[in-house]
Amino acid sequence: MSAPALLGVAAATLALALPIIGAAAALDAAERAAGAADAAALAAADAALGWIDSDPCAIAETVTSAVDVHLESCDVNLESGQVRISVSVQTMFGRVTERAHAAPSVA
């Protein structure tokens, strides 16, 4: 195989691989953000209900920062124990935002 043909094949392979790698990284960031939002909402709800001796939003911040996710908002209703969390992660394609909420079960 000649050098120009080999160079062309290498360039085509690289041109096809970079978007796939970028999309995979964005998907990974979205999954990480969703997991962090769920875990932070559950931890904050536990704190709101008194199961954990901490401020609900402070514990949510601790959970999200442990996995390199930014806590965008934390809304807590101390009377009902409901918590709404919004988190984000920066990717090469932009910012991925995920939301979660937790509340005590109504039995």
N, C-alpha and C positions, 0 to 999 in steps of 0.2 A: 504494500500500500504506500502511496506517495505521501510526502510530508504535507502538502496542501490538503489532501483528502483527509488525512488523519487529524489535522488541525480543524477542519470543518466539522468532522464527527465530534471532536472534543467540544467545540463551541456549541453545537446543537444539543449535546448532552447537558452541558452546563445551563444553557438557556431553558431547557425543560425541567431541570432539577431544582433551580432556585425558587420558582413559584411553589413547587410542591413542598419544599422545605419550609418556606414561609407560611404556607397554609397549615402545615402540621404544627408549627410553633404557635400559631394563633389558636388552633384547636386545643392544644395543651394548656395554653394560658386561660382559655375559657373554662376548661374543666377544673383547673386549679382554683380559679376565682369562684366557681359554683360551689366547690367543696368548702372553701374558706367561708363563704357566705352562710352556708348551712351550719357549719360548726360554730361560727361566731353567733348566729341567731340562737342556737340551742344553748350555748354558754351564757349569753346575755339573758335569755329567758330564765335559766336556772338562777342567775343572780337576782333577777327581778322578783322571783318567787321566794327568795331567801335560802335557797339550797347552797349557794356559794356566797361567802361573805366578801362581796366586792361590788363596785359600781358596775351596772350592766354594760355600759358603753366602754368602760375601761377594760373589762374582761374581753369584750368583742375586739377591741384594738389589739390586745395582747395576742389573741388567736390569729387575727389576720396578719399581723406583722411577723408572726412566727413562720409564715409561708410566703413572705414577700408580696403581700397583697395590700393595697391601700383601702382603708375604711373610708368610704365616701360619706355615709350617713348612718346614724343609729337613732331610731325612734323607739322609745320605751313607754308603755302604759303600765305604771306600777300597780294600778288597781286591778287590772285584768291579767297582768303578766305577759301581755303580747309585746313582741319585739319585731321591728322591721329593720333589716340591714341592707345596705347597698355597698358593694365593693367594686374596685376596678384594678386592672392590670394593664400596663403599657406593653404593646407588642410592636413589631416593625410595621404593621399595617394600621396602627392606631390604638385606641384604648378600648379594652373589653370591659363591659360593666355587667355585673350579675347582682341579683337581688334574692333575698330569702326572708321568710318570716317564721316565727315560732310562737306558739301559744299553748297554754295548758289544755288538755283534752277535757271536753265536756261530757261527763258521764251521767 
